[in-house]
């Protein structure tokens, strides 16, 4: 799981720049929309940290690096045009972006295979590599 500062920065960037569909927070108050509309979830499947040196005034500097996984759940049977467009919007929002101490690198295209179907939804996943330096 990513650190609290990374999660807060990603949530803030989405809140300020994403209006395509509802964003469901991890362990938040929202639930899958009852009307079957599209929604986005954000996951942090891997994060690692390593000591990279000393900063100003003897501060220790640690680098957290990992992946942010965005999962778009779109209504099944609606085709891919809108979902792939939204996936590109997410990629463009986070690709090579710096915000709140988070440095995003590359953003993968969505994965398409037999596991995309999930009940009444078709899921598209985009993964963004990131790193963030922490000064202690």
Backbone as numpy.savetxt, mean C-alpha at the origin, in Angstrom:
# Nx Ny Nz CAx CAy CAz Cx Cy Cz
5.40 -6.56 9.66 4.56 -5.39 9.66 5.44 -4.15 9.66
5.02 -3.15 8.97 5.75 -1.88 8.93 5.61 -1.14 10.25
6.53 -0.21 10.48 6.46 0.59 11.71 5.27 1.54 11.67
4.90 2.03 12.83 3.74 2.92 12.95 3.89 4.17 12.09
5.09 4.72 12.01 5.28 5.94 11.23 5.07 5.69 9.73
5.46 4.52 9.24 5.26 4.19 7.82 3.77 4.01 7.54
3.07 3.27 8.40 1.64 3.05 8.22 0.90 4.39 8.24
1.24 5.25 9.17 0.57 6.57 9.26 0.83 7.41 8.01
2.04 7.37 7.49 2.37 8.15 6.29 1.61 7.63 5.07
1.51 6.32 4.93 0.78 5.73 3.80 -0.71 6.07 3.91
-1.27 5.92 5.11 -2.69 6.25 5.31 -2.97 7.72 4.99
-2.08 8.61 5.41 -2.26 10.03 5.14 -2.19 10.32 3.64
-1.26 9.69 2.94 -1.14 9.91 1.49 -2.40 9.43 0.77
-2.91 8.27 1.18 -4.15 7.78 0.57 -5.32 8.72 0.88
-5.44 9.15 2.13 -6.55 10.02 2.52 -6.55 11.32 1.72
-5.36 11.83 1.41 -5.26 13.10 0.69 -5.39 12.96 -0.83
-5.14 11.75 -1.36 -5.03 11.61 -2.81 -5.85 10.50 -3.46
-6.59 9.73 -2.70 -7.30 8.57 -3.26 -8.80 8.71 -3.03
-9.57 8.78 -4.10 -11.02 8.90 -3.98 -11.75 7.89 -4.88
-11.01 6.96 -5.49 -11.63 6.02 -6.43 -12.58 5.03 -5.76
-12.26 4.63 -4.53 -13.12 3.70 -3.80 -12.78 3.80 -2.31
-13.59 3.15 -1.50 -13.39 3.13 -0.06 -12.08 2.44 0.29
-11.36 2.98 1.28 -10.16 2.34 1.81 -10.53 1.75 3.16
-10.37 0.45 3.32 -10.63 -0.20 4.60 -9.32 -0.32 5.36
-9.28 0.26 6.55 -8.08 0.20 7.39 -7.92 -1.19 7.98
-6.66 -1.58 8.21 -6.40 -2.83 8.91 -6.96 -2.72 10.33
-7.74 -3.68 10.73 -8.33 -3.71 12.06 -9.11 -2.43 12.37
-9.69 -1.82 11.33 -10.44 -0.59 11.49 -11.93 -0.85 11.64
-12.70 0.22 11.73 -14.13 0.09 11.96 -14.92 -0.36 10.73
-14.37 -0.19 9.53 -15.11 -0.53 8.31 -15.14 -2.01 8.04
-16.07 -2.40 7.18 -16.19 -3.79 6.76 -16.43 -3.79 5.26
-16.37 -4.95 4.66 -16.63 -5.05 3.23 -17.95 -4.36 2.92
-17.99 -3.50 1.88 -19.23 -2.79 1.56 -20.40 -3.76 1.32
-21.52 -3.47 1.91 -22.69 -4.35 1.77 -23.33 -4.24 0.40
-23.03 -3.16 -0.33 -23.61 -2.99 -1.66 -22.78 -3.64 -2.76
-21.69 -4.32 -2.39 -20.85 -5.00 -3.38 -19.94 -4.08 -4.15
-19.78 -2.83 -3.71 -18.92 -1.89 -4.42 -17.44 -2.18 -4.15
-16.59 -1.60 -4.98 -15.15 -1.81 -4.88 -14.59 -1.22 -3.59
-13.47 -1.77 -3.14 -12.77 -1.24 -1.98 -11.30 -1.58 -2.07
-10.50 -0.87 -1.27 -9.05 -1.04 -1.25 -8.61 -1.40 0.16
-7.72 -2.35 0.27 -7.08 -2.65 1.55 -5.57 -2.51 1.36
-4.89 -2.20 2.46 -3.44 -2.02 2.43 -2.83 -3.01 3.42
-1.82 -3.72 2.97 -1.14 -4.71 3.80 0.36 -4.43 3.79
1.03 -4.92 4.80 2.48 -4.75 4.93 3.08 -6.14 5.17
3.23 -6.94 4.11 3.61 -8.34 4.28 5.05 -8.56 4.74
5.93 -7.59 4.50 7.31 -7.77 4.93 7.94 -6.42 5.25
8.70 -6.40 6.33 9.48 -5.22 6.69 10.71 -5.71 7.45
11.84 -5.19 7.11 13.09 -5.53 7.78 13.78 -4.25 8.22
14.64 -4.37 9.22 15.36 -3.19 9.70 16.81 -3.56 9.90
17.69 -2.62 9.56 19.10 -2.82 9.83 19.73 -1.51 10.27
20.75 -1.63 11.10 21.49 -0.46 11.58 22.40 -0.02 10.45
22.33 1.26 10.08 23.15 1.72 8.96 24.20 2.76 9.36
24.26 3.14 10.62 25.32 4.06 11.05 24.86 5.04 12.09
25.67 6.07 12.24 25.38 7.13 13.21 25.03 8.41 12.48
24.04 9.11 13.00 23.63 10.38 12.43 24.23 11.52 13.23
23.57 12.66 13.18 24.03 13.84 13.90 23.93 13.61 15.40
24.84 14.18 16.14 24.86 14.15 17.61 24.78 12.71 18.13
25.42 11.79 17.43 25.50 10.42 17.91 24.23 9.60 17.79
23.24 10.09 17.07 22.02 9.31 16.89 22.33 8.05 16.09
21.68 6.97 16.47 21.79 5.74 15.69 20.77 5.80 14.56
21.17 5.36 13.38 20.30 5.40 12.21 19.97 3.97 11.79
18.68 3.70 11.67 18.21 2.39 11.24 17.40 2.58 9.96
17.53 1.62 9.06 16.75 1.67 7.81 15.76 0.52 7.80
14.49 0.89 7.71 13.42 -0.11 7.54 13.16 -0.21 6.04
13.09 -1.42 5.53 12.76 -1.61 4.12 11.75 -2.74 4.03
10.89 -2.65 3.03 9.87 -3.68 2.90 8.96 -3.44 1.72
7.76 -3.97 1.82 6.78 -3.84 0.76 5.43 -3.42 1.30
4.76 -2.60 0.52 3.39 -2.18 0.82 2.53 -2.85 -0.24
1.55 -3.62 0.18 0.69 -4.33 -0.77 -0.70 -3.68 -0.76
-1.09 -3.20 -1.92 -2.41 -2.62 -2.10 -3.28 -3.66 -2.81
-4.43 -3.97 -2.21 -5.33 -4.97 -2.80 -6.64 -4.28 -3.16
-6.87 -4.16 -4.45 -8.12 -3.61 -4.97 -9.10 -4.75 -5.16
-10.25 -4.64 -4.54 -11.31 -5.63 -4.71 -12.41 -4.97 -5.53
-12.55 -5.43 -6.77 -13.55 -4.86 -7.67 -14.64 -5.89 -7.91
-15.86 -5.45 -8.19 -16.95 -6.41 -8.41 -16.62 -7.37 -9.55
-16.84 -8.63 -9.29 -16.60 -9.67 -10.28 -17.56 -9.51 -11.44
-17.05 -9.68 -12.65 -17.88 -9.58 -13.84 -17.91 -8.20 -14.45
-17.22 -7.23 -13.83 -17.21 -5.86 -14.35 -16.09 -5.61 -15.36
-15.33 -6.63 -15.68 -14.20 -6.44 -16.60 -12.99 -5.88 -15.87
-11.93 -5.63 -16.63 -10.67 -5.18 -16.02 -10.33 -3.72 -16.26
-11.03 -3.06 -17.15 -10.66 -1.71 -17.54 -10.55 -0.77 -16.35
-11.59 -0.67 -15.55 -11.57 0.24 -14.40 -10.54 -0.21 -13.36
-10.52 -1.49 -13.04 -9.59 -2.00 -12.03 -8.14 -1.79 -12.41
-7.79 -2.05 -13.66 -6.42 -1.83 -14.10 -6.08 -0.34 -14.12
-7.05 0.49 -14.45 -6.84 1.94 -14.38 -6.58 2.40 -12.97
-7.36 1.88 -12.02 -7.15 2.23 -10.61 -5.80 1.71 -10.12
-5.42 0.52 -10.55 -4.11 -0.03 -10.16 -3.00 0.90 -10.66
-3.14 1.40 -11.88 -2.15 2.35 -12.40 -2.17 3.65 -11.60
-3.35 4.11 -11.18 -3.43 5.30 -10.33 -2.64 5.10 -9.04
-2.80 3.93 -8.42 -2.06 3.62 -7.19 -0.57 3.58 -7.45
-0.18 2.92 -8.53 1.24 2.84 -8.86 1.83 4.23 -9.04
1.11 5.10 -9.76 1.59 6.45 -10.00 1.64 7.29 -8.72
0.73 7.03 -7.79 0.69 7.76 -6.53 1.88 7.42 -5.64
2.36 6.17 -5.72 3.42 5.72 -4.82 4.77 5.47 -5.48
4.80 5.32 -6.77 6.05 5.02 -7.47 7.01 6.21 -7.37
8.25 5.93 -6.90 9.30 6.96 -6.78 8.81 8.18 -6.01
8.02 7.96 -4.97 7.46 9.06 -4.17 8.13 9.13 -2.80
8.25 10.34 -2.28 8.78 10.57 -0.93 7.74 11.36 -0.15
7.36 10.85 1.02 6.35 11.51 1.84 6.47 11.00 3.27
6.33 11.87 4.23 6.32 11.50 5.64 7.47 10.62 6.08
8.64 10.81 5.49 9.80 9.99 5.84 9.88 8.65 5.12
8.91 8.37 4.27 8.88 7.12 3.51 9.36 7.41 2.09
10.23 6.53 1.60 10.76 6.63 0.25 10.32 5.41 -0.53
9.41 5.60 -1.46 8.93 4.49 -2.28 9.82 4.37 -3.51
9.99 3.16 -3.97 10.89 2.91 -5.09 10.06 2.53 -6.30
9.89 1.26 -6.53 9.16 0.77 -7.70 7.81 0.20 -7.27
6.89 0.16 -8.22 5.55 -0.38 -7.97 5.26 -1.45 -9.03
4.92 -2.64 -8.58 4.68 -3.74 -9.51 3.35 -3.56 -10.24
3.26 -4.10 -11.45 1.94 -4.18 -12.08 1.09 -5.16 -11.28
-0.23 -5.11 -11.44 -1.07 -6.03 -10.69 -0.84 -7.48 -11.14
-0.97 -8.37 -10.18 -0.84 -9.79 -10.44 -2.17 -10.30 -11.00
-2.11 -11.04 -12.08 -3.32 -11.62 -12.67 -3.11 -13.11 -12.84
-3.93 -13.89 -12.13 -3.87 -15.34 -12.26 -5.18 -15.94 -11.75
-5.22 -17.25 -11.61 -6.46 -17.93 -11.20 -6.91 -17.59 -9.79
-6.04 -17.02 -8.98 -6.43 -16.71 -7.60 -7.05 -15.32 -7.46
-7.22 -14.58 -8.56 -7.83 -13.25 -8.47 -9.30 -13.30 -8.07
-10.01 -14.35 -8.45 -11.43 -14.48 -8.09 -11.55 -14.80 -6.61
-12.37 -14.02 -5.90 -12.59 -14.24 -4.47 -14.05 -13.88 -4.16
-14.91 -14.88 -4.24 -16.33 -14.64 -3.98 -16.91 -13.70 -5.01
-17.53 -12.61 -4.54 -18.14 -11.66 -5.47 -17.15 -10.61 -5.97
-15.87 -10.76 -5.59 -14.86 -9.78 -5.98 -13.77 -10.40 -6.83
-13.13 -9.54 -7.63 -11.93 -9.86 -8.39 -10.85 -8.98 -7.79
-9.76 -9.58 -7.30 -8.75 -8.83 -6.57 -7.51 -8.57 -7.42
-7.07 -7.33 -7.40 -5.85 -6.92 -8.08 -4.88 -6.40 -7.03
-3.66 -6.95 -7.01 -2.66 -6.56 -6.03 -1.51 -5.83 -6.68
-1.09 -4.75 -6.05 0.07 -3.97 -6.46 1.00 -3.91 -5.26
2.29 -4.15 -5.47 3.26 -4.10 -4.38 4.27 -2.98 -4.65
4.49 -2.16 -3.64 5.42 -1.04 -3.73 6.57 -1.27 -2.76
7.79 -1.23 -3.26 8.97 -1.32 -2.40 9.18 0.02 -1.72
9.60 0.00 -0.45 9.84 1.25 0.26 11.02 1.10 1.21
11.53 2.25 1.67 12.43 2.28 2.81 12.18 3.56 3.59
12.51 3.51 4.86 12.36 4.68 5.73 13.49 4.64 6.75
14.13 5.77 6.97 15.21 5.84 7.96 14.64 6.32 9.28
15.09 5.66 10.35 14.64 5.99 11.71 15.87 6.42 12.50
15.75 7.55 13.19 16.85 8.09 13.99 16.50 7.91 15.46
17.37 7.23 16.20 17.11 6.95 17.62 18.23 7.52 18.47
